[in-house]
């Protein structure tokens, strides 16, 4: 369909705003006539479609979100719109009329998630009704204009076999990961933003025994493992008065009272790490989660920093970490955008009490596999 001229769209929008009612092609035609513009079917339908997209779904971004394989849609002001289909960012031909158009879309999406977005509260992070993760920052706080980020949930949960087919993990690597789940080892999936941590964790949880009860705690609900017994708890930010917030740390404590066979923390990013470590040290085998880290080796330092914010000292953190965690699976993106399982590491406690992560298996870009110093430790943990 022909794109409607921006000036006509604004004109019709203003006229319709004075007389609230259902948006129809007939009302659009009347508004154009009233403004003294010639009315043709093509023009009317183009203006109607543009306005309809402004009030339904993600507006002009909706066609991008529906493309097969799309994981992210990113808007950098009115002139730059990108998408990611798993092979890195691609710039699209989509443009907004101006930054006000981006701002209106961001505010409408925020409102649909029950959040406020304006100059007094210029950023928002919320899960939308369709499961998408929506984040926005308004200009002039953001530049080159209002910035919108949409993380699209997968239409289906990828199995470990699917990840093998995509080249994310090798056959031998998949067997190793399946053994970690089967033996109910406690593990974390580490990696950077967009590396595929949540996707991998969902695939691994699908392998859990169907008789097990999985209790999933998340800051924003994203994990949807294909498993018959999953219950989820989702954190909630405080309102503008600072009341009503529910933190991940509080939900982890609640989850422990819900008879979990596996406690899953979707993303360990705050003081909830202390409750997770405590749970894994009190008989809750098979617990897992994701954590941001540059490598598996860096996970110990990352956990230490998060625990410090909760008031734990370094010695207490390392003591808990040494007995709570069995393995770390690290995922990363290559320069060409591919998501790969890079390594599996195991914790090692030194004589002075400090814990470090020792690589057990490392995977190359070409699928090659190399055993590291921690291979024997991992083998012992996987032994029947």
Beta strands, then each sheet from edge to edge (+ up, - down):
strand 1: 72-76
strand 2: 81-84
strand 3: 89-91
strand 4: 123-127
strand 5: 133-137
strand 6: 147-151
strand 7: 187-191
strand 8: 214-218
strand 9: 230-234
strand 10: 262-265
strand 11: 288-292
strand 12: 327-333
strand 13: 339-349
strand 14: 355-363
strand 15: 369-371
sheet 1: 3+ 2- 1+ 6- 5+ 4-
sheet 2: 9+ 8+ 10+ 11+ 7+ 12+ 13- 14+ 15-
end
